[in-house]
Amino acid sequence: MKNKTGVLLINLGTPDSPSVGDVRSYLSQFLNDPRVIDIPWLLRKILVNLIIVPFRAPKSAKIYKKLWTSNGSPLLYYSTRVKDLLQKDLGASYEVFLAMRYKNPSIPNVLEEMRKRNFARIIVIPLFPQYASASTGSAHEEVMRVLSKWWVIPDVSFVSQYYDHPVFIQSVVERGRKYDHSEYDHVLFSYHGLPERQVDKVYDEGACADHNCEHEITEENKFCYKATCYATTRFIASALNISSEKYTVCFQSRLDEKWLKPFSDKIVEECAKKGMKKILVFSPAFTADCLETIIEIGDEYQHIFHSHGGEKVQLVESLNDHPLWIRCLKEIVLNH
């Protein structure tokens, strides 16, 4: 009998509900991750547990209530859809599982299910196209932590990034073709932000700023999040014939001024002040719509744009359960 291969998809996570208690629990687990807030342990504990979480949880709970649908969390709903559709496409030789890095379904619980299946091989695919230590790196580390306690460890393959996979690019392009680009004054490619020090840590020598990350991928910067975000944009813009002067790469969700620039909200404001009336926003770091796309871009940026004279911020939907996204994941699995 042929041995099955287990496939583990991992997304970031979501509160179990939009209640203050569940949001507090989610934020606590998320922000206490040393790969997310990479400062000394004691300082992180004080900052997260005594300052950020107590004050942020009630405000975030209100936002999550706006995000929640009859299907619950959009991120969990679409991630589950992707798991089910990928299982259907891969067939009986594979068994596909879904875990969240933070909260449920948890990586330890899902891996325990997988351990009992006694797979000969496991393929781990975080649903983050561009590598970052705070996302893909954290997911891989947690999987390795759990696997290290198994008595029998099968062959394990980790997928680090796939921002340049032709079908991934094609799937984003297909989402973008829904909109007539001639109707928009400018296009933004908005990626989740990171502290500048985190991309600097990619390099043994120098900093991100020394490596021309806005314009090329090299052996030195191939795992630099900033470099791969810019490369993702070039692929998409080229396929959609969007000229370089018509778009801006920017970074959202910052916690302070020492994060990757330019900041998305500031670019939105600048576009409005320049007299632009309609802008189109891609979010190619997010494969499922979530708080950062639906609320931050679709709601908060719309408010900023309108308050400075603009009219419409149009969000290009994330890949969600698009057939090409499923095909991309299938090809990744088969190639591993």
SULFEN-V949439 format. One record per backbone hydrogen bond with DSSP energy under -1.0 kcal/mol. CO is the residue of the C=O (numbers start at 1). NH is the residue of the N-H. E is the energy in kcal/mol with one decimal. If there is no record, write none. Layout:
co=<CO	CO>
nh=<NH	NH>
e=<E	E>
This chain:
co=<4	5	6	7	8	9	10	11	12	19	20	21	22	23	24	25	26	27	28	30	33	33	37	40	41	42	43	44	45	46	47	48	51	52	53	56	57	58	59	60	61	62	63	64	69	72	73	74	75	76	77	78	79	80	81	82	83	84	85	86	87	91	93	95	97	99	105	106	107	108	109	110	111	112	115	120	121	122	123	124	125	126	129	129	132	132	135	136	137	138	139	140	141	142	143	144	146	147	155	157	162	165	166	167	168	169	170	171	172	173	175	176	180	181	186	187	188	189	191	194	195	196	197	199	200	207	208	212	212	221	224	225	226	227	228	229	230	231	232	233	234	235	236	237	243	246	248	250	251	252	258	262	263	264	265	266	267	268	269	270	271	272	277	277	278	279	280	281	282	283	287	290	291	291	293	295	295	296	299	300	301	302	303	305	306	312	314	319	322	323	324	325	326	327	328	329	330	331	333>
nh=<120	95	123	97	125	99	127	101	102	23	24	25	26	27	28	29	30	31	32	33	36	37	39	44	45	46	47	48	49	50	52	53	55	56	57	60	61	62	63	64	65	66	67	68	72	69	77	78	79	80	81	82	83	84	85	86	87	88	89	90	91	94	5	7	9	11	100	110	111	112	113	114	115	116	118	155	6	157	8	159	10	128	162	163	135	137	139	140	141	142	143	144	145	146	147	148	149	150	122	124	165	169	170	171	172	173	174	175	176	177	178	179	183	184	280	248	282	250	252	260	198	200	201	202	203	210	211	215	216	224	228	229	230	231	232	233	234	235	236	237	238	239	240	242	246	187	189	191	264	193	196	251	267	268	269	270	271	272	273	274	276	275	311	312	185	314	188	316	190	286	320	294	295	296	298	299	300	301	303	304	305	306	307	310	309	279	281	322	326	327	328	329	330	331	332	333	334	335	336>
e=<-1.2	-2.1	-2.7	-3.2	-3.2	-2.5	-3.5	-2.7	-1.9	-2.5	-2.7	-2.2	-2.1	-2.8	-2.3	-2.0	-2.7	-3.0	-1.3	-1.2	-1.6	-2.2	-1.7	-2.7	-2.4	-2.2	-2.8	-3.1	-2.1	-1.6	-3.1	-2.7	-1.3	-2.8	-2.5	-3.1	-2.5	-1.3	-1.4	-2.8	-1.8	-1.1	-1.6	-2.5	-1.9	-1.9	-2.7	-2.8	-1.9	-2.2	-2.0	-2.5	-2.1	-2.4	-2.7	-2.7	-2.2	-1.9	-1.9	-2.6	-2.0	-1.5	-2.1	-2.7	-2.8	-2.0	-3.5	-2.4	-2.8	-1.7	-1.5	-2.1	-2.7	-1.7	-1.2	-1.6	-2.8	-2.8	-3.1	-2.5	-1.8	-1.1	-2.3	-1.2	-1.2	-2.4	-2.3	-2.8	-2.3	-2.3	-2.1	-2.6	-2.3	-2.0	-2.9	-2.1	-1.5	-1.8	-2.5	-3.2	-1.9	-2.3	-2.4	-2.2	-1.9	-2.6	-2.5	-1.6	-2.2	-1.9	-1.2	-1.8	-1.9	-1.6	-2.2	-2.0	-3.0	-2.5	-2.7	-2.5	-1.4	-1.9	-1.3	-1.3	-1.5	-1.8	-2.2	-1.8	-1.4	-2.1	-2.4	-2.1	-2.1	-2.1	-2.5	-2.1	-2.2	-2.2	-2.2	-3.2	-2.3	-2.0	-1.8	-2.7	-1.8	-2.1	-2.6	-2.7	-2.3	-2.5	-2.6	-2.5	-2.0	-2.5	-2.0	-2.6	-2.6	-1.8	-2.3	-1.6	-2.1	-1.7	-1.8	-2.5	-2.7	-2.8	-3.1	-3.0	-2.8	-1.7	-2.0	-2.6	-1.1	-2.5	-2.3	-1.5	-2.9	-1.8	-2.0	-2.2	-2.9	-2.6	-2.4	-2.9	-1.6	-2.4	-2.9	-2.7	-1.7	-2.3	-2.4	-2.1	-2.3	-2.5	-2.1	-2.5	-2.7	-2.1	-1.2>
